[in-house]
Amino acid sequence: MTQNKKISCIQKRKLLLGSFLFFSFLYSLFSTELFLENLGFELKGTIYQKTISASLLFGVPRRREPKTTHRAKYLKIRQKEFLDKLAVILNSSKYSLEIIAYAQGDNRWKKKRGISKIYAKKIASYLQSKGVPTKVLKPLGYGWRKYGLILFRLKPIEPLPN
């Protein structure tokens, strides 16, 4: 006796994401550099860089939120697909990841200065849960966008001296 099983929309998405991650893993084994360029990273010397606005990864909060840094701790990562693809690449490649968050606004926004750090730490903890060693560096200065900018920097791992 056969039963008709309906696959829900969530199960389809999980299936598609799983198959994409598997094939992207195979693809990244052969050409990590091409895959990084498809994700939007630019090669500058020996370092790949990409700058993303934090509002893309976390969504734009309501007008007056987050007022203080403790509210930013509860923000959920919105676009996990980008970070999942990045995790798959970095697990099988010869690059290390550094995340640098720009502070936001100007000197009048002293309360909001720490939010970009929290954004960077949330991304780093998510990628570390996927097995990617990441390093969060101090903010470089002030970004032009209200919710800050996040810089992903991929450096080649150098062989250890004998």
N, C-alpha and C positions, 0 to 999 in steps of 0.2 A: 504494500500500500504506500503510495507516494503522497507526500504532503507538499502543498505549495508554500514555500517560505518566502516571505517578502523581506527584502533587505531595506532597512531604514536608511534615511538620508545620512545619519551620523555614521552608520556602518560603512556606507559607500565612501564617505570622506576619509574615514580611517583606512579603508582598503587602498584608496588612491594615494593617500599620503605615505602609507607603508610601502607601496610599490614604487612610488617616486623616490623615497629615501633609499630603497634597495638599489634601484638603477642609478641613482646619483652617486651612491657609494662605489658602484662598479665603474662609473664614468670618472669619478674623482681619482680612482686608482691609476687610470691611464693619463689623464691630463688635468691636474689640479689648477694649473694656470688658466686654462681655457674656461674652466668652471667658475673661477673667481672673477674673470672678466665678464662672464654672463650675469653674475650677481651684481655687477656695477662697480667692482673695485678697480682702481687705477694704479698702474705700476709707476712708482717714482723711485728711480734708482733700483734698489733691491727690495723695497718695501711696497706692499700693496696697501692702499688706503681707501676708505669710504667714509663719508660724513652723512649722517642721517639725523633728521630732526626728531627729537624725543616725542613730539606729538604724533609722529607717524607710528612709532612703536607702541605707544601707550594710549593713544587717542587723546583728543583735546578735552580736558576737563571742563566742567561748567565754569561760568565766567569768573567767579571768585574763588575757585578751587584750583590747585591746592594753596591755601593761604600760608600755612606753615609746613615745615618739613615732615611732621608726623603724619599728615594726611597723605603724603606721597607714598608712604610705605604700603598703603593698601591698593595702589594702582596695579592693575593686571596688565600683563604684556598682551597686546592686541594681535600683533602680527608675528606669531610664533613660527610661521613657515620659513621666514628669512633666517631666523636663528637656528631652526632645525637643519636647514640646508647648510648653513655655515658650520654647524657642529659636525655634520657628516663629513664635510671637506676636511676640517681640522683634525678629526680623529684619525684620518688616514694620510695626512700630509706631513710635510717637513717645515711647517710654519707655526710660530707661536703668536698668540693674540694679545694685544694690549688695547684696553678700552679707556678712552680719555673723554671726560665730559666737560663741556664748556659751561661756565657759569652763565646765568641768564640775566637779562636786563642790564642795568647800569648800577652805579654805586648806591642808588636809592633803594634798590631791591635787596637789602642785606638779608632779609628773612628768607628770600627765595634762593639764595646762593647755594644752599646745601641740597636743593632738590635735584640738581643735575648729578650730584654725587650719588644720590639714592637711586636715580635712574641707572647709572652705570653699575652700581652694586647689584641691583636686581637682575640686570642682564648678565653680569658675571656669575651670579649664583645659579641662574637658569642654565647657562652654558656649562658650568662646573657639574651640575647634576647630570648633564649629558656626557660627562667625561672629558671635557675640553679644559686644559689648563689655561686660565686667563689671569691677566694682571690688570688691576685698575690703577691708573695713574692720576695724579692731581689735576684738577681743571686747569686749562691753559689760559683762561681769561674769559672775556665776555663774548657770548654769541649774539648774533643779530636777531634771532627769533626769540619770541617771548618764553617759550618752554625749553629753550636750550638746544644745543647740538651735541651729538655723540659721535666721536671719531673712532672708527675701528682701524687698527693698524696691525698688519700681519708682517712679522719679521721672519726671515729664514732662520731655522734653528742651526746653529753652528756646531760642528762636531767637537766633542770634549777633547782637550789636549791630553796627550798620553803621558 
